């Protein structure tokens, strides 16, 4: 089982243990399945974004429940431009690229919600 995480319950923070770890391989498989299901719904591309700008919080701040994060504005168009330049040969994992992918997935979630 994994290490402890903090959860909000009844207005108080408490430690939660015994969380089953999620393997990257399993996460990858789940994302692939979700993207395949989007294609079945007719969502083949991420383009013609009706909402370029979104609220953004730095990843480290977004998981610190003891402070109020600084809210910034991100750009989906910029995320799409930069992720299209992604180089699979690079040797490191860029936290910024992970954030870009997360924002694109959030936008796809918005698209699905609006279809329902």
Secondary structure, 3 states (H helix, E strand, C coil): CCCCEEEEECCEEEEECCCCCCCHHHHHHHHHHHHHHHHHCCCCCCCCCCCCEEEEECHHHHCCCCCCCCEEEEEHHHHHHHHCCCCCCCCCCCHHHHHHHHHHHHHHHHHHHHHC
